[in-house]
């Protein structure tokens, strides 16, 4: 892909969108840690200096994708929860159902989990103050939307809903770095199965974490 010099706002937006779309395509091929500005520039057909006219760093590109992926996921999650949580069930049953839907939904979106895992330790480390403010405003808006959605199905959580949502997304990012384990660890489990007693797939790991968190947060009679 090659571009002529962008002279209008519409042309600049097309180029900006191309950068984001190219980075999103790269995430289907490789983890966040392997995405480089050099390769992104090569694939989008721009000099690195030109990419930096639109995004101040590789991390700024990925943070914007994180927000877009999060928005898309929350739209899907609303439908998944509507069909997966029985409003007539007890609070404990609804919490368990919610944990199942949430863990299944997130574990099927490994790119989003990978971005969550890199957010604090990598992606927020090389951005300008303006990018950081924009990202945090967007994150807070998404977190509020998620909390409202969770609260709708388990209102008993009360003011704890936003904190549960925050911890859930952090957990998804953290657990995704362990699942699946690297080849050497998988080989060790194969040779000595006792070592893999806690070797879980991402869905099960998230479900256990979310269920414990939700049941522990519900008010006691």
C-alpha positions as CSV (number, residue, x, y, z in Angstrom):
1,X,0.0,0.0,0.0
2,X,1.3,3.5,-0.9
3,X,0.0,6.9,-0.2
4,X,0.2,10.3,-1.7
5,X,0.8,13.2,0.6
6,X,-2.3,13.8,2.7
7,X,-3.6,17.3,2.1
8,X,-7.1,17.2,3.4
9,X,-8.7,16.1,6.7
10,X,-10.4,13.3,4.9
11,X,-7.1,12.0,3.5
12,X,-5.5,12.3,6.9
13,X,-8.3,10.2,8.4
14,X,-8.0,7.6,5.7
15,X,-4.2,7.3,6.4
16,X,-4.8,7.2,10.2
17,X,-7.4,4.4,9.7
18,X,-5.0,2.5,7.5
19,X,-2.4,2.5,10.3
20,X,-4.9,1.2,12.8
21,X,-6.3,-1.4,10.5
22,X,-2.8,-2.6,9.6
23,X,-1.8,-2.9,13.3
24,X,-5.1,-4.8,14.0
25,X,-4.2,-7.2,11.2
26,X,-0.7,-7.7,12.7
27,X,-2.2,-8.6,16.1
28,X,-3.9,-11.6,14.4
29,X,-0.4,-12.9,13.4
30,X,1.7,-12.0,16.4
31,X,1.5,-11.0,20.1
32,X,1.6,-7.4,21.2
33,X,5.3,-7.7,22.2
34,X,6.3,-8.5,18.6
35,X,4.6,-5.5,17.0
36,X,7.3,-3.0,16.0
37,X,6.9,0.5,14.6
38,X,9.3,-0.5,11.8
39,X,7.2,-3.4,10.6
40,X,4.0,-1.4,11.0
41,X,5.4,1.3,8.8
42,X,6.6,-1.1,6.2
43,X,3.2,-2.8,6.0
44,X,1.2,0.4,5.9
45,X,3.5,1.8,3.2
46,X,4.7,4.9,5.1
47,X,8.0,6.0,6.4
48,X,8.2,5.6,10.2
49,X,8.4,9.4,10.5
50,X,5.1,9.7,8.7
51,X,3.4,7.2,10.9
52,X,4.6,9.3,13.9
53,X,2.7,12.3,12.4
54,X,-0.5,10.4,13.2
55,X,0.5,8.5,16.4
56,X,3.2,9.6,18.7
57,X,4.4,6.0,19.3
58,X,3.7,2.3,18.6
59,X,2.1,2.3,22.1
60,X,-0.3,5.1,21.1
61,X,-1.5,3.0,18.2
62,X,-2.1,-0.1,20.3
63,X,-3.8,1.9,23.1
64,X,-6.3,3.2,20.5
65,X,-6.9,-0.3,19.3
66,X,-7.4,-1.5,22.9
67,X,-10.2,1.1,23.3
68,X,-11.8,0.1,20.0
69,X,-11.7,-3.6,20.8
70,X,-13.0,-3.0,24.2
71,X,-16.0,-1.0,22.9
72,X,-16.8,-3.8,20.4
73,X,-16.5,-6.5,23.1
74,X,-18.9,-4.6,25.5
75,X,-21.5,-4.4,22.7
76,X,-21.3,-8.2,22.2
77,X,-21.2,-8.8,26.0
78,X,-24.5,-7.1,26.5
79,X,-26.2,-9.6,24.2
80,X,-24.3,-12.6,25.7
81,X,-25.3,-11.7,29.3
82,X,-28.9,-11.1,28.2
83,X,-29.2,-14.7,27.1
84,X,-26.8,-16.2,29.6
85,X,-28.1,-14.9,32.9
86,X,-31.5,-15.8,34.3
87,X,-33.1,-12.8,35.9
88,X,-35.3,-15.0,38.1
89,X,-32.4,-16.9,39.6
90,X,-30.9,-16.3,43.1
91,X,-28.1,-13.8,43.4
92,X,-25.5,-16.6,43.8
93,X,-26.8,-18.4,40.7
94,X,-26.8,-15.1,38.7
95,X,-23.3,-14.4,39.8
96,X,-22.1,-17.9,38.8
97,X,-23.9,-17.5,35.4
98,X,-22.3,-14.1,34.9
99,X,-18.9,-15.5,35.7
100,X,-19.4,-18.2,33.1
101,X,-20.5,-15.8,30.4
102,X,-17.8,-13.3,31.1
103,X,-15.0,-15.9,31.2
104,X,-16.2,-17.5,28.0
105,X,-16.5,-14.2,26.2
106,X,-13.1,-12.9,27.2
107,X,-11.3,-16.2,26.6
108,X,-12.5,-16.1,23.0
109,X,-10.9,-12.7,22.5
110,X,-7.2,-13.5,23.0
111,X,-6.1,-10.3,21.3
112,X,-8.1,-8.1,23.7
113,X,-6.6,-10.1,26.7
114,X,-3.1,-9.7,25.3
115,X,-3.6,-5.9,25.0
116,X,-4.9,-5.8,28.6
117,X,-1.9,-7.7,29.7
118,X,0.4,-5.2,28.1
119,X,-1.5,-2.1,29.1
120,X,0.1,-1.1,32.4
121,X,3.6,-2.4,32.0
122,X,4.2,-1.7,28.3
123,X,1.6,0.4,26.4
124,X,1.3,3.2,29.0
125,X,5.1,3.6,29.3
126,X,5.9,5.4,26.1
127,X,3.1,7.9,25.5
128,X,2.6,11.6,25.8
129,X,0.6,13.2,28.5
130,X,-2.1,14.0,26.0
131,X,-2.3,10.4,24.8
132,X,-2.4,9.2,28.4
133,X,-5.3,11.5,29.2
134,X,-7.3,10.5,26.1
135,X,-6.7,6.9,26.9
136,X,-7.7,7.2,30.5
137,X,-10.8,9.1,29.7
138,X,-11.9,6.4,27.2
139,X,-11.0,3.6,29.7
140,X,-13.1,5.2,32.4
141,X,-16.0,5.5,30.1
142,X,-15.7,1.9,29.0
143,X,-15.4,0.8,32.6
144,X,-18.5,2.7,33.6
145,X,-20.4,1.1,30.7
146,X,-19.2,-2.4,31.8
147,X,-20.1,-1.7,35.4
148,X,-23.6,-0.6,34.4
149,X,-24.0,-3.8,32.4
150,X,-22.8,-6.1,35.3
151,X,-24.9,-4.2,37.8
152,X,-28.0,-4.7,35.6
153,X,-27.6,-8.5,36.0
154,X,-26.3,-8.7,39.6
155,X,-27.6,-5.5,41.2
156,X,-26.6,-6.9,44.6
157,X,-23.0,-5.9,43.8
158,X,-23.9,-2.3,44.4
159,X,-21.0,0.1,44.4
160,X,-18.6,-2.8,44.1
161,X,-19.5,-3.4,40.4
162,X,-16.8,-1.0,39.0
163,X,-14.1,-2.5,41.1
164,X,-15.1,-6.0,40.0
165,X,-15.0,-4.9,36.4
166,X,-11.5,-3.3,36.8
167,X,-10.1,-6.4,38.6
168,X,-11.7,-8.7,36.0
169,X,-10.0,-6.9,33.1
170,X,-6.7,-6.9,34.9
171,X,-7.1,-10.6,35.7
172,X,-7.8,-11.4,32.1
173,X,-4.6,-9.7,31.0
174,X,-2.5,-11.3,33.7
175,X,-3.9,-14.8,33.2
176,X,-3.6,-14.6,29.4
177,X,0.2,-14.3,29.8
178,X,0.3,-17.8,31.4
179,X,-2.2,-19.6,29.2
180,X,-1.1,-21.5,27.2
181,X,2.3,-22.1,28.8
182,X,5.4,-21.9,26.6
183,X,6.6,-25.1,24.8
184,X,9.3,-25.9,27.4
185,X,6.7,-25.8,30.2
186,X,4.3,-27.9,28.2
187,X,7.0,-30.4,27.7
188,X,7.7,-30.5,31.4
189,X,4.0,-31.2,32.1
190,X,4.1,-34.0,29.5
191,X,7.0,-35.7,31.2
192,X,5.8,-35.1,34.7
193,X,2.0,-34.6,34.8
194,X,2.0,-33.9,38.5
195,X,3.7,-30.6,37.7
196,X,0.6,-29.5,35.7
197,X,-1.9,-29.7,38.5
198,X,-2.9,-26.0,37.9
199,X,-2.5,-26.1,34.2
200,X,-5.8,-24.6,33.1
201,X,-7.2,-23.2,29.8
202,X,-8.0,-19.5,29.8
203,X,-11.7,-20.0,30.0
204,X,-11.5,-22.2,33.1
205,X,-8.9,-19.9,34.8
206,X,-11.0,-16.8,34.3
207,X,-14.2,-18.6,35.4
208,X,-12.6,-19.7,38.7
209,X,-11.3,-16.2,39.2
210,X,-14.5,-14.3,38.4
211,X,-16.7,-16.7,40.3
212,X,-14.6,-16.4,43.5
213,X,-14.6,-12.6,43.1
214,X,-18.3,-12.3,42.5
215,X,-19.4,-14.6,45.3
216,X,-17.0,-13.0,47.7
217,X,-18.4,-9.6,46.9
218,X,-22.1,-10.4,47.3
219,X,-23.5,-9.1,50.6
220,X,-24.1,-11.8,53.2
221,X,-27.6,-12.3,54.7
